Amino acid sequence: MSVYKHDYRAYTGRVTPLWSRVYVLARYGLAEVWSSKITIGLFTLSMLPVLIYLFGIYLANNPIARMMIVKGNARGFSIDAAYFLKVLATQSWIALVVTAWIAPRLITFDMADNALPILLSHPISRVGYVFGKFVALLASLSLITWIPCILLFIYQGYSSPQGWAVANLSMGFGMMAGALIWISFLSILGLALSSWVKWRVVATGIIFAAVFVPAGVGGVVNAILRTRWGLLLNFPIIMSELWQRLLGAPEFNWPRQQIPTIAIAAVLAIACGVCVAMLNARIRAREVVRG
């Protein structure tokens, strides 16, 4: 039958709910991320510290194994808030490396290939596009941070004397909250910076620079003005402070160098607001080229 003899009618079937359309982008984003062998290699390497910490928990709760391996010396095998703070910090900084690799793959390719007009011509908003990419990145980082941390906490609760898990339940929630705050910040930061750079390698370097360069500037501010407030630009310091307070671990800074929790929250909120503004300015359905 010739084409002109066909009768075309509007689609009257079932329509996908608006709220679930963003998860199509998240699903394809996850497929794109995990199609790379480098991503799988980074994930495998990120599990090595988890296995070491798991072995430490096993030794701390098994007197026979401890006697055979460390000859009964239990020093350094105390499983407490300080131990899980090390676990959280290790996995969180590995998450930064993974973010620097994953985030550009999620959004830089769309920018370089001018795919945004096509994607946003579908029934999905700019907010939905960003949220779908955010979910894909957050889910990937969760596999490295809070999920293995909580599994280690559960194993410690199973291996330790009865009542340990209940007595330290706040530590488990603090560890999960600290990891979610960090990976949420990394996700929005990675997407915002990647949206402004069309070269993946450059975007990877900028993500590292955005975390560590302000730390150097903050150190200069502290030295010149003889103040502690320059530490607010040092993301490694403020996140370590926040994790320590959420887990109830011993303080590691001098009292005069401690940063108020409200100030840490304000810095993170401001940084996220700047990232949202960057995404709002960059994620457009059309691009104006001036000749």
BELDA-V5008 format. One record per helix or strand of 3 or more residues. SS is the DSSP state (~ for helix, > for strand). FROM is the first residue (numbers start at 1). TO is the last residue. Records with the same first field share a line. If there is no record, write none. Layout:
SS->FROM-TO, FROM-TO
This chain:
~->3-5, 18-20, 22-33, 37-60, 63-70, 81-112, 116-120, 126-142, 146-159, 164-167, 169-194, 200-225, 229-233, 235-247, 255-257, 261-282
